[in-house]
Amino acid sequence: MDVKLKTCLDIMLLIFLILWPAVDTLNGYLHYQQIGISSVSAPYKALGFIGVVLMLLVYHPKCFFQLLVVISLAAICIAYHYFIYNGSAESVVWLVRALLTLALIFYLVSESSRGSFWSRRKLAGLMLLYFVVMSANVVLGMFGIGETQYAGGIGGKGFIIAGNEMSYLMLASASIVLIYLAEHKSFLILTSAFLVLLFFFLMKATKVAMLGICLAYLYALVFGGYFTVRRIPVIYICSLFGAVAALMLGYQFVQATGLLDRMLFLYQLHGGFWGALLSGRVTFVQDAFNQLVIDFGFLDVFFGVGVGQLLTIRGSLVEIDLVDVFIAFGIVGPLVFYFPWMLLVKWSMALMAHSPKEGLSFMLLAITLIGVSLTAGHVVNSGIASSVTAFLVSYMYMTKEIRSSRQGDVV
């Protein structure tokens, strides 16, 4: 193996990942300025996908052939959509996102040995960078530059087109940042960072963002082992004051932005708490079943009808990931799109054997993010956040390997 060439390729991949959120911001700017360019983000990520696959082929052929099996399943779906439903372009876009996530996971996991170019610190740094870029967009949106999250000036998303995907990206990034701080810094620094992050999540003004960051902070406390008998009084007092401050600040912000009025409107429109929480998606599921699923043929169950057909008949997504990927890709869909989350759950359970509190933290985080996928959607099929999913899963795997090796050294 040529070490210098390998290092150069890793640096190129790092630069590709660093520029990722900037490219998405540029893509949104061109979109909102109505410049006649379809997308700069999609080809950028497609080229990145090809590059990562080639690196797997050269340096980790076993993982390459594992990925090739998934690519083959995806290719069958695309062929089926093309010949049966006369359209596969949107399906290709979705599958490239999912396959890029898997390719990055396979590569980063394979590179997780000691002394590797890739480390948890680098991944946490990338997550922080992504969060900063997204937060800058949120601020721009709040000040009327770019787009707000909702009509009426509620929340901000700046030049990022997909607001829900942006919320997931911020949540996943912030979660790893908090977990990293819980392991390496003091409780005061961790709590201070949480309050800063919370401020930007309040400006984002989505249910997923505001509730998710509070849960992520709780998981970080569990990860850091703060719930011990000795620390409970301090944690209780700080959490009590913090909760009061967050509620007061959050209520004032939610009321001032008009988000409270929107929540009350959704509550009345969709018939209660769950209707408001899911923003009417229960009705979307019923409509999708009547319009599409009820007419599924035998092969449709396995390969779906394609994203294009879903959009043509419904006019929009259901916005519950599991439903969307099943309709579009049949049984193959959940296997491909939820594979990273299966790995996260599997490795979290393995980590519990070496560090129960850390394994539990990642397990709870995985359940939370899967819950986001099943309620708000735009997680497993995210374009702007597919890399963040790879960082999250790889960070968890590296943590597991470190704890496993330390226990082995002790034995």
N, C-alpha and C positions, 0 to 999 in steps of 0.2 A: 504493500500500500504506500503510495506517495503521500507522505505526511504533509508536505507543503501544499500540494494540490488540494488535499482534503481540508486543510485549514482555510484555504482561499474559498473553497466552495461553501464552507460553513459561514464564513464572513459574508459572502454574497447572500446566503439564505437569511442571515441576521439583518442585513440591509433591506432585503425584500420585506421582512416582517416589520421592521421599523417604519418603513414607508407606507405600510398597509393602511393605517387610519387616515393618513394624509391623502392617499389616492381616493379613498371613499369620500373624504371631504371635498376634494376637487371634483369628483364625479357628481356630487350633489350640487355644487356650485354651477357646473355646466348645465345640469338639468334645470335648475331654477332660473338660469339666465336664458334658457331656451336656445342654447347654442346647438347647431345641427350635428351633434355627436351622440350616437346612441348610448355608449357607455365606455369609459376608460377602465372601470373597475373590473368588469367581467373578463376582458382579455388579459389584464394584469394578473388576475388570480389563476386563469387558465395556464398562462406561461409558468407561473409559480408551481402549479400542480405538476406540469410536465417535468420541471426541474427537480422537484422533490422525488418523483417517481424514478427518474434516472439515477439520482443519488442512492435511492434504495436498491436499485438494480445492481449498482457497482459495489456498494459497501455493505449492504445487508440483503443479499439475495433471498434468504428465507422469508423475510418480511415482505419482500417484493412479490413473491409468489403467493403469499397469503392475501395481499392486496389485490393481486391479479384475479383471484377467485371472486372477490367482491366486484371488481370491475367487470368481470364476465356476466355476473347476475345483472348488473346495471345495463350492460350492452344488450342483453336479451329484452329487458324492459323497453329500452329505446327503440329497438327493432320492431317490437310488437306495436308500440304507439305509432311508429312511422307507417307501417304497412296496414294496420287495421283502422287507425283513426286519423291518418294523413297529416300528422303533425307531431314533432318530437323536440322542437327547439327549446321550449320551456323546460321540458323534462331533462334535457341535456344540461341546462344551466343549474337546475336543482341538484342533479347527481354530481356534477363537478364540485359543487360546494361540499357535499357530503364526503366525496372521495378525497378532496383536499384535506378535510379534517382528519380522515383516517390515515392518509399518507403522512401528514405531519406527526400524528401520534406515533405511528410505527417508527418513523425516523428518530424522533426525540427519545422515545422509550429505548430504542436500540443504542442510543448514544448516552445512556444514563450512567455509564460506568465511571468510576473515580478518574479524575484527570481529564475528563472529556471537555470539549469546548462548551458544551451545553450544561447548564446547572440550574438549580432551583432559583438561585439569585438572579440569573439572566431572565428566566421566565417571569419572576415577580417584577423585575424592572420593566419588561415589555408590557406586562399588565398595567403597571402604573402609568407608563407612557400612553397606552391606549385610553386609560381613564382620563388623563389630562387633556388629550385631544378631544374626546367626547364632551368633557366638561366645558372646554372652550366653546364648542358648538352650542351647548346648552345656554351659556351666557349670551352668545350672539343672538340666539333665538329669542331669549327673554327681552333683549333690547331692540327687537324688531329687525334684526339682520338675518336673512335666511327665513326659516319657517318656525312657527310655534308648534308645540306638540298637538294641541287641540285648537279648534276654532274659538275665537273670542280672546285670543292672546294668552291661553292657559298653557303654562310650561314652555319649554324651548327645545328645539333640536337643530337649530342652525342650518347647516348645509348637508346634514345627513338625511337621506330620503326616508329610510325605514325607521320610524320612531320607536316601535316596539322592539325591533332587533337592537336598536341602540340602547334601550333600557336593559335588555339582557346582557349586552356587552359590558355595560357599566357595572351591573350587579356581579357578574362572574369575575371581572377584573378586580373590583373592590374586595370581593371575598378572599381572593388569594393574597392581596396586599395586606388585609387584616390578619390573615393566618400567618403570613410571613412575619409581621410585626409582633404577633403574639408569641412567636417562637424566639425572636431575636431582640426584642425591645421590652421596655418596662410597661406596666399597666397604664401609667400616665400617658406615655406616648401613644399607646394603642387607643386609648379612649379619646385623646385629642384628635388623632387621625380619623376616628369614627365620626366625631362631630363635624369635622371639615367635610368628609365624604357625605354625611347626612345633609349638609347644606346644599350640595349640588344635586342630590337626589330629590330634595324638596323642590328645587327649581325645575327638575325634569318633570315632576308632577304626574307620574304614572303610579298606579297601585302596586305594580310589580317592583318598581324602584324603591318606593318609600317603605313598604313592608319588608322587602327583601334585604335591604341594608341593615335593618334592625336585627333580623334573624342571622345574617352573616356575622354581625358583631357578637351575638350570643354564641355562635359556633366557634368563633375565634377565642372567646373566653374559655370554652370547653377544651379547645385544642391546646391552649397555653397552660392548662391545669390550674386555672384560677379558682375553681370551685372546690377548695379544700377548707377544712374546718378553720384553719388559721386565717384564711383570707376572706371567709364568708362575711364577717361584719363590714370590712372595707368595701367589698363588692356590693353588698346590700345598700350601704349608704350612698356610694357613688352612683349605683344604678337608679336608686330612688330619685336623687337630685337630677340625674341625667334624664330619666323618664319624664319628670315634671317639666324640665326645660325643653325637651324634644316635643312634648305634647303642646306646650304653650306656643313654641316657635312654629311647630307644624300646623296647629290650628289657625294661627294668625296668617300663615303663608297660604294655606289651603283656602281660607276665606277670602283673603285679599286677591288671589288670582282668579277666583270664580270657580275653582275646582270643586268646592263644596256644593255649589249650585248644580254643577254637572253631575255629581254623585247622587244628589237628591232626585234629579231629573231621571237618571238611569234607574234609580230605585222604583220610581213610580211607573216608568215606561215598561220595565221588564218584570214587574210584579214581585218585588221583594229583594232580599239581600243577595241571594245567589244569582238572580237575574242581573243585578247591578254589578256584582263581582265579575261575572263572565261577560258582561256587556252584551247580553242577548245572544250569546253563542249557542245556547241550547236550541233556540229556534233555527239557527244556521244548520245545526246537526240534523234536525228533523227535515228541513228543506233539502239538504244534500242527500239524505237517505231516500226521500221520495223522488228526487230528480235524477239520481245517479245509481246509488247502490242497489236499489230494488230491481234495476234492469241489468245488473252484472251478469255476464256470461261466465262459463267455467274458467276460461283463461284470464278473464278480467280479475277474478279473485286472486290469482297468483301475480299478475303483472300490472294491474290497474289499467286506467284509461288514459293516463297522461295528464300533466299539468294543464296543457293547452285545452283539452276537452273539459276538464274541471272548470276552467275560467270561462270557456265558451258557454257552457250550459248554465253555470251559476252566476257568472259575472264577477265573482270574487271568491276568495278562499273562505273556508270555514273558520280559519284562524285558531283551530285546535290541531296541533301538529300531528297527533296520532291519526286523526280522522283525515287530514289533508294527505298525508303520505300513504295511507291505505288506499284512498280513492285514486290517487295518482299512480301508485306503484304496487298496489295489491299487497300480498303477504311479504314480498321482497322489500317493500318500503320500510316498515318498522325494523326489519333485520339490518338494513343498511344505515338508516338515519339514526337509529337508537343504539347502534353498536358501541359508540364511544361511552354512552351512559351505562351500558352493560359492563364495560370494562371498568368504569369508575366504581360501580357498586361491587364488582368482584374484587377489585384491589383494595377497596375500603374494608371489606370483610377480612381480607388477608392481613391488612395493617392492624386490625383489632387484636390479632394474635400476638403482636409485638408491642402495641401501644393502644389499649382500648379507648382512651380519651381522644387520641388523634384519629383513629379509625372511625369512631362515632361521629366526630366533627365532619369528616368528609362524607360519611354516609348521610348525615342530615342535610348537608349541602347538596348532595346528589338528589335526594328526595325533593328538596325545595325547588331545584332547577327543573327537574322532571315535572313537578307540579306546575311550574310556570309554562312549560311546554304544553301541558294538558289543559291549561286555562287561557292564558294570554296568547299562546302560540309564538311563532317566529323565533324558535330556539334551534331545533334540529335542522331546519332548512335555511338558517341565517346566512346571508352573503357576507355581511360586514363582520360577523362575530364567529365565523367558523374557525379561525385561527385561535381565538380565545378559548374555545372548547378544547382544542388540542393542547393549549398551554395548561389548562385546568387539569385535564386527565394526566398529562405527563408530569406535572408537578406532584400530583398525588402518587403516581408510580415511583418517582424518584424518592419521595418521602418514605414509602414502603421499603424500598431497597436499602436506604440508609439505616432505617431501624432494624431491618433484618440482618444486615452486615454487622451492626454493633452488637446485636444479641449473639451472633455467631462468634464474634471476637471474645465476648465475655465467657461463652461456653468453652 
